[in-house]
Amino acid sequence: MQTKSLSARDLDVIWHPYTQMQTAPAPIGMVRGQGALLFDENDQSYIDATSSWWVNIHGHAHPHIAQQLAAQALQLEHCIFAGYTHPPAVNLAERLLQVLPRNQRRVFYSDNGSTAIEVALKMSIQYWDNQGIRKRKILAFNNAYHGDTFGAMSVSGRSVFTRVFDDLLFDVHFIDVPSAANLSQLITTINALQPEDIAAFVFEPLLQGSGGMIMYEANAFDQLLQYCKSRNILLIADEVMTGFGRTGKNFAMEYLQTLPDMVCLSKGLTGGAMALGVTTSTAAIYDAFLSNDKLKTLFHGHSFTANPLACTAALASMDLFIDPACAANRQRIHEKHQAFLQELQQITIVKHPRLLGTILAFEISTTNADGYTNSLADELHRFFRARKIMLRPLGNTLYVLPPYCITDEQLEQVYQSIRELLRELKA
């Protein structure tokens, strides 16, 4: 019989992500979930106000997803996906293509958001190479974050996340996110890069998550994408975070007229139940890999590609996502955020309060530079943990990004904890 707590046992054996293990407080041991709540080993509840790293859109331990998973586990848990297929993978691909931008025609499965990006980058470069065209340049945004594998790090902004590895990453050309004021300058910059050598432009549409919940305007962005299209630059929409309703619409690209050539999905894809990544492409990209020459094959795959359990979780999540109740909940959260945003706008230590769909964010003024390494983060962690609110600030950037099932009462608890924090900091 175990006498040590789950938290204490963890400290003996686990290395946690994004965590300085020497100074971080002991992790809280969670043993079950229900809706927007997680329960620790003492059965105390915590409000999951950031959807457990932005993945859990319908709530924890959702019975529909759990039931579908259990049934599939008794049917087929895994199958090699080279030369074989299975119903969950085919059914999910068919359903995804019905809701994604209308030009998407093919679905390639992988394991997570980073690998979905890796696949898209390899597709884009080999797409040109298969046609005898050498294009090696990649365009991305400053402050971007696309994942932690080497290709995904390469197209992410150089930051604390990449610092140790910068000299090992391939060259990428970074530009600022667009606005009416800088659009013409961005186009001039791209022109100077010789756009005929640019294979692809990878971007997080309208919202840069890990960069600090940076939100930017759709109109200028659309014009920038139209220009890139005119110069034969493939467009890779990283909807890993923004997909499945986070920005208000089903996908952030729905705010735009320009269609992407590839879309990357993960996080909310399975409702947070299983790890799964997807990269979709147009027919033109897929067709460029069809050949009697085996060297034109896309040589990429994962042992757990299109895992039946993960695909089943995604199908169950989509059942819930297309239910009108899901859209109603997203609108309800947006309206609650909007009312709280007006409060935040009156508080002097709050900077740049902003809202997109179900995502509310702002910076807290400090004497240090804004950013991920701002020392206020540790204080914020302690404050919200003590109040059993799961908020994970990005430095001095605080954001609320809850599961769509969060109740009005739970949201009010989150807002009230933020009010208390801001009063303490102002004192």
Number of C-alpha atoms within 10 A of each C-alpha: 3 6 7 9 12 16 15 14 13 16 13 8 8 9 11 12 7 7 10 10 13 7 8 11 12 12 12 15 17 17 12 14 18 13 19 27 23 24 18 16 14 10 11 11 18 20 24 29 23 22 27 21 16 21 23 27 32 25 25 24 19 17 12 13 24 16 14 17 24 14 13 19 14 8 11 14 14 17 15 14 18 10 5 7 13 16 12 21 23 13 13 20 20 14 12 20 17 12 13 18 20 11 16 23 21 18 22 19 25 27 21 20 27 24 28 27 31 22 26 27 22 14 24 25 20 23 24 18 17 17 11 9 14 16 19 17 20 24 23 24 21 19 20 28 27 29 22 15 13 18 19 22 24 24 30 26 21 18 17 10 17 18 9 9 12 15 10 10 16 14 14 18 17 20 18 14 26 23 17 11 9 13 17 14 13 17 17 11 15 18 13 9 14 11 20 14 16 24 26 27 26 26 23 24 27 23 24 23 20 17 18 24 22 17 17 16 15 19 14 19 20 19 20 20 20 16 15 20 18 11 16 14 24 25 24 26 27 29 26 28 28 29 25 27 21 25 24 21 18 18 21 24 25 16 17 17 13 18 21 24 25 29 27 30 28 30 27 31 31 28 29 25 27 22 23 28 27 26 28 30 23 19 13 14 21 16 10 17 21 13 11 8 9 10 10 16 14 15 10 11 16 14 13 17 22 28 25 24 26 26 29 28 29 30 25 24 25 20 12 19 22 13 10 9 13 17 18 12 17 24 18 17 25 20 14 16 25 18 10 17 17 12 12 20 15 9 15 11 15 17 15 12 20 20 19 19 20 24 22 21 22 22 22 19 17 14 8 11 12 18 18 19 14 16 16 21 19 17 12 21 17 12 17 18 14 10 13 20 23 22 25 21 22 22 20 25 27 21 23 24 23 33 30 26 19 23 16 12 9 19 19 14 16 22 16 13 17 20 16 12 15 17 12 9 12 11 5
